Amino acid sequence: MLHSALINVMVKAARRAGRSLSRDLGEVENLQVSLKGPANFVSAADKRAEEMLYSDLSKARPGYGFIGEEGGTREGADKTHTWIVDPLDGTTNFLHGIPQFAISIGLQREGTMIAGVIYNPATDDLFIAERGKGAFLNDTRLRVAARKQLHDCVIACGLPHIGRGDLPLSRDEMTALQPRVAGLRRFGAASLDLAYVAAGRLDGYWERNLKPWDIAAGIIMIREAGGIVSDIQTSGDPLITGDVVCGNETIHAELTKILRPLKT
């Protein structure tokens, strides 16, 4: 199908960086057997992908600001537009040769997300969204799932790991939700969790302590697929707070009602 010039720019950049990551994934799988391990190699792959994205996006839209996981904030002459980019969301998965990772590119205009691309080069799943034009997976229109009862729902989440996150709060959340849902899933790539909710593969998702590049593209993906996405505690902007909860209107409300009182 035909896409806007903006989406075409984002898709082209994501696919080029994706080819690089696909080659690197093969190398990572070979490095698993070495004593040194693949960690240093993956760090280089991550930075290389970000520089490719920065180069391609900057050439296509000179002056736009750029926020990346690896390179931080790069100011542009155009103060109204900012790319928010994660060149490799799901680094730990990638490090272990698990094909659940993505390139995430979001574009923000004056504080509002207006476009997003999430691309998993291992599966060739390409999620796109543009404000007012809908969300798509490989040219198929996306809608969030229609389930209304939590006991029918599969919900994704994040799990704190070593050196990061509030473990006691996470345990409280699990305890509160496990008996109420059909299943909980932890896939390890926030951008894909959001995309899967937009596609109806998951009914909802929540996670805390995220960065803007983890969720920028996913936020517009959810909204353009008819879902609700917000901060957990305040219904505010998760790009600012780093906490996110989403689903269709009913499931978002149910998750928020359960999760919000648990954080004191």
C-alpha positions as a Python dict, from the first residue, in 0.01 Angstrom:
ca = {
    (1, 'M'): (0, 0, 0),
    (2, 'L'): (101, 362, -41),
    (3, 'H'): (244, 542, 259),
    (4, 'S'): (332, 904, 321),
    (5, 'A'): (678, 1035, 239),
    (6, 'L'): (746, 1056, 614),
    (7, 'I'): (663, 690, 676),
    (8, 'N'): (867, 587, 372),
    (9, 'V'): (1170, 767, 517),
    (10, 'M'): (1127, 591, 852),
    (11, 'V'): (1072, 248, 697),
    (12, 'K'): (1375, 281, 471),
    (13, 'A'): (1595, 375, 766),
    (14, 'A'): (1458, 93, 982),
    (15, 'R'): (1508, -169, 712),
    (16, 'R'): (1867, -63, 643),
    (17, 'A'): (1958, -75, 1012),
    (18, 'G'): (1767, -403, 1036),
    (19, 'R'): (1984, -567, 774),
    (20, 'S'): (2288, -472, 980),
    (21, 'L'): (2136, -618, 1297),
    (22, 'S'): (2038, -939, 1117),
    (23, 'R'): (2400, -991, 1015),
    (24, 'D'): (2512, -912, 1368),
    (25, 'L'): (2262, -1158, 1516),
    (26, 'G'): (2430, -1437, 1325),
    (27, 'E'): (2765, -1331, 1465),
    (28, 'V'): (2623, -1317, 1817),
    (29, 'E'): (2502, -1676, 1787),
    (30, 'N'): (2856, -1779, 1687),
    (31, 'L'): (3007, -1584, 1975),
    (32, 'Q'): (2792, -1764, 2234),
    (33, 'V'): (3050, -2042, 2245),
    (34, 'S'): (3351, -1815, 2303),
    (35, 'L'): (3496, -1745, 2647),
    (36, 'K'): (3480, -1371, 2594),
    (37, 'G'): (3113, -1382, 2505),
    (38, 'P'): (2914, -1151, 2279),
    (39, 'A'): (2850, -852, 2511),
    (40, 'N'): (3111, -619, 2362),
    (41, 'F'): (3009, -715, 2010),
    (42, 'V'): (2642, -639, 2081),
    (43, 'S'): (2730, -298, 2226),
    (44, 'A'): (2910, -215, 1902),
    (45, 'A'): (2617, -346, 1695),
    (46, 'D'): (2378, -126, 1892),
    (47, 'K'): (2586, 188, 1837),
    (48, 'R'): (2640, 108, 1470),
    (49, 'A'): (2265, 72, 1413),
    (50, 'E'): (2196, 404, 1584),
    (51, 'E'): (2449, 588, 1372),
    (52, 'M'): (2293, 441, 1058),
    (53, 'L'): (1950, 558, 1171),
    (54, 'Y'): (2078, 903, 1263),
    (55, 'S'): (2250, 938, 926),
    (56, 'D'): (1947, 831, 722),
    (57, 'L'): (1689, 1028, 918),
    (58, 'S'): (1904, 1342, 929),
    (59, 'K'): (1962, 1334, 556),
    (60, 'A'): (1590, 1299, 489),
    (61, 'R'): (1478, 1559, 743),
    (62, 'P'): (1767, 1800, 809),
    (63, 'G'): (1736, 1997, 1129),
    (64, 'Y'): (1515, 1761, 1325),
    (65, 'G'): (1632, 1686, 1678),
    (66, 'F'): (1734, 1331, 1765),
    (67, 'I'): (1713, 1140, 2094),
    (68, 'G'): (1876, 798, 2087),
    (69, 'E'): (1950, 538, 2351),
    (70, 'E'): (2319, 529, 2270),
    (71, 'G'): (2403, 885, 2165),
    (72, 'G'): (2167, 1082, 2385),
    (73, 'T'): (2013, 1410, 2270),
    (74, 'R'): (2135, 1583, 1955),
    (75, 'E'): (1984, 1924, 1908),
    (76, 'G'): (1855, 2030, 1568),
    (77, 'A'): (1774, 2365, 1413),
    (78, 'D'): (1408, 2263, 1395),
    (79, 'K'): (1292, 2276, 1757),
    (80, 'T'): (942, 2147, 1676),
    (81, 'H'): (1037, 1797, 1556),
    (82, 'T'): (1234, 1527, 1737),
    (83, 'W'): (1316, 1170, 1642),
    (84, 'I'): (1303, 935, 1942),
    (85, 'V'): (1494, 620, 1853),
    (86, 'D'): (1591, 288, 2004),
    (87, 'P'): (1828, 115, 1761),
    (88, 'L'): (1801, -218, 1944),
    (89, 'D'): (1512, -266, 2186),
    (90, 'G'): (1549, -605, 2349),
    (91, 'T'): (1926, -602, 2381),
    (92, 'T'): (1932, -891, 2628),
    (93, 'N'): (1728, -1104, 2390),
    (94, 'F'): (1963, -1014, 2106),
    (95, 'L'): (2261, -1093, 2329),
    (96, 'H'): (2128, -1447, 2373),
    (97, 'G'): (2028, -1499, 2012),
    (98, 'I'): (1655, -1471, 2090),
    (99, 'P'): (1474, -1320, 1788),
    (100, 'Q'): (1250, -1090, 1993),
    (101, 'F'): (1401, -745, 1941),
    (102, 'A'): (1322, -438, 1735),
    (103, 'I'): (1424, -106, 1593),
    (104, 'S'): (1189, 163, 1721),
    (105, 'I'): (1156, 505, 1557),
    (106, 'G'): (911, 766, 1680),
    (107, 'L'): (863, 1123, 1561),
    (108, 'Q'): (740, 1386, 1801),
    (109, 'R'): (603, 1723, 1690),
    (110, 'E'): (565, 1991, 1958),
    (111, 'G'): (527, 1728, 2228),
    (112, 'T'): (285, 1502, 2039),
    (113, 'M'): (379, 1170, 1879),
    (114, 'I'): (283, 1188, 1511),
    (115, 'A'): (446, 879, 1358),
    (116, 'G'): (604, 552, 1462),
    (117, 'V'): (779, 254, 1309),
    (118, 'I'): (867, -66, 1497),
    (119, 'Y'): (1058, -326, 1299),
    (120, 'N'): (1175, -672, 1400),
    (121, 'P'): (1428, -776, 1136),
    (122, 'A'): (1434, -1135, 1265),
    (123, 'T'): (1067, -1190, 1175),
    (124, 'D'): (1027, -908, 918),
    (125, 'D'): (732, -774, 1118),
    (126, 'L'): (695, -407, 1027),
    (127, 'F'): (455, -203, 1239),
    (128, 'I'): (377, 153, 1129),
    (129, 'A'): (147, 427, 1251),
    (130, 'E'): (82, 787, 1157),
    (131, 'R'): (-141, 1026, 1342),
    (132, 'G'): (-494, 1020, 1201),
    (133, 'K'): (-407, 752, 943),
    (134, 'G'): (-418, 431, 1147),
    (135, 'A'): (-173, 158, 1244),
    (136, 'F'): (-62, -132, 1025),
    (137, 'L'): (138, -454, 1036),
    (138, 'N'): (286, -535, 695),
    (139, 'D'): (0, -339, 532),
    (140, 'T'): (-278, -503, 739),
    (141, 'R'): (-484, -255, 941),
    (142, 'L'): (-452, -302, 1317),
    (143, 'R'): (-714, -286, 1590),
    (144, 'V'): (-669, -359, 1958),
    (145, 'A'): (-841, -674, 2087),
    (146, 'A'): (-1207, -642, 2186),
    (147, 'R'): (-1205, -859, 2500),
    (148, 'K'): (-1375, -697, 2799),
    (149, 'Q'): (-1310, -945, 3080),
    (150, 'L'): (-966, -972, 3238),
    (151, 'H'): (-1008, -1346, 3291),
    (152, 'D'): (-1007, -1385, 2911),
    (153, 'C'): (-698, -1169, 2859),
    (154, 'V'): (-329, -1232, 2806),
    (155, 'I'): (-134, -942, 2952),
    (156, 'A'): (233, -855, 2899),
    (157, 'C'): (455, -692, 3158),
    (158, 'G'): (810, -606, 3248),
    (159, 'L'): (1009, -775, 3523),
    (160, 'P'): (1277, -591, 3719),
    (161, 'H'): (1622, -742, 3688),
    (162, 'I'): (1957, -703, 3854),
    (163, 'G'): (2033, -340, 3930),
    (164, 'R'): (1707, -204, 3798),
    (165, 'G'): (1348, -170, 3915),
    (166, 'D'): (1136, -214, 4226),
    (167, 'L'): (1126, -588, 4297),
    (168, 'P'): (878, -574, 4589),
    (169, 'L'): (634, -364, 4383),
    (170, 'S'): (668, -603, 4090),
    (171, 'R'): (588, -899, 4315),
    (172, 'D'): (280, -717, 4447),
    (173, 'E'): (163, -649, 4091),
    (174, 'M'): (209, -1011, 3989),
    (175, 'T'): (23, -1131, 4298),
    (176, 'A'): (-266, -897, 4224),
    (177, 'L'): (-299, -986, 3857),
    (178, 'Q'): (-209, -1355, 3827),
    (179, 'P'): (-541, -1487, 3962),
    (180, 'R'): (-742, -1248, 3743),
    (181, 'V'): (-603, -1306, 3393),
    (182, 'A'): (-573, -1589, 3142),
    (183, 'G'): (-196, -1541, 3125),
    (184, 'L'): (98, -1311, 3190),
    (185, 'R'): (387, -1276, 2947),
    (186, 'R'): (730, -1114, 2969),
    (187, 'F'): (889, -1090, 2624),
    (188, 'G'): (1171, -844, 2690),
    (189, 'A'): (1118, -574, 2427),
    (190, 'A'): (881, -293, 2527),
    (191, 'S'): (830, -161, 2174),
    (192, 'L'): (711, -502, 2054),
    (193, 'D'): (486, -546, 2358),
    (194, 'L'): (313, -221, 2263),
    (195, 'A'): (295, -322, 1897),
    (196, 'Y'): (145, -658, 1992),
    (197, 'V'): (-128, -484, 2193),
    (198, 'A'): (-200, -266, 1889),
    (199, 'A'): (-223, -583, 1678),
    (200, 'G'): (-456, -760, 1920),
    (201, 'R'): (-198, -1030, 1992),
    (202, 'L'): (-193, -912, 2352),
    (203, 'D'): (-486, -761, 2541),
    (204, 'G'): (-283, -528, 2758),
    (205, 'Y'): (61, -439, 2886),
    (206, 'W'): (220, -251, 3171),
    (207, 'E'): (574, -171, 3273),
    (208, 'R'): (756, 81, 3490),
    (209, 'N'): (1089, 265, 3467),
    (210, 'L'): (1109, 282, 3090),
    (211, 'K'): (1285, 540, 2873),
    (212, 'P'): (1122, 753, 2600),
    (213, 'W'): (1293, 556, 2321),
    (214, 'D'): (1141, 232, 2456),
    (215, 'I'): (784, 349, 2410),
    (216, 'A'): (764, 653, 2179),
    (217, 'A'): (670, 464, 1862),
    (218, 'G'): (449, 222, 2054),
    (219, 'I'): (240, 500, 2204),
    (220, 'I'): (113, 621, 1868),
    (221, 'M'): (78, 259, 1751),
    (222, 'I'): (-168, 187, 2035),
    (223, 'R'): (-367, 505, 1986),
    (224, 'E'): (-399, 465, 1610),
    (225, 'A'): (-520, 106, 1667),
    (226, 'G'): (-802, 234, 1888),
    (227, 'G'): (-642, 165, 2224),
    (228, 'I'): (-568, 369, 2535),
    (229, 'V'): (-217, 425, 2665),
    (230, 'S'): (-116, 632, 2967),
    (231, 'D'): (100, 660, 3272),
    (232, 'I'): (-4, 415, 3543),
    (233, 'Q'): (-42, 654, 3835),
    (234, 'T'): (-172, 976, 3684),
    (235, 'S'): (-316, 905, 3338),
    (236, 'G'): (-48, 1145, 3218),
    (237, 'D'): (227, 1109, 2958),
    (238, 'P'): (436, 792, 2992),
    (239, 'L'): (714, 958, 2791),
    (240, 'I'): (763, 1183, 3093),
    (241, 'T'): (700, 940, 3379),
    (242, 'G'): (845, 622, 3227),
    (243, 'D'): (553, 409, 3347),
    (244, 'V'): (305, 274, 3091),
    (245, 'V'): (-23, 83, 3086),
    (246, 'C'): (-234, 13, 2777),
    (247, 'G'): (-515, -189, 2624),
    (248, 'N'): (-862, -127, 2491),
    (249, 'E'): (-1066, 120, 2692),
    (250, 'T'): (-1207, -142, 2929),
    (251, 'I'): (-889, -339, 2988),
    (252, 'H'): (-681, -24, 3032),
    (253, 'A'): (-924, 91, 3300),
    (254, 'E'): (-921, -250, 3473),
    (255, 'L'): (-542, -271, 3478),
    (256, 'T'): (-510, 85, 3605),
    (257, 'K'): (-762, 19, 3882),
    (258, 'I'): (-558, -278, 4005),
    (259, 'L'): (-207, -138, 3958),
    (260, 'R'): (-245, 222, 4075),
    (261, 'P'): (-310, 154, 4448),
    (262, 'L'): (-10, -81, 4475),
    (263, 'K'): (248, 196, 4448),
    (264, 'T'): (266, 398, 4768),
}
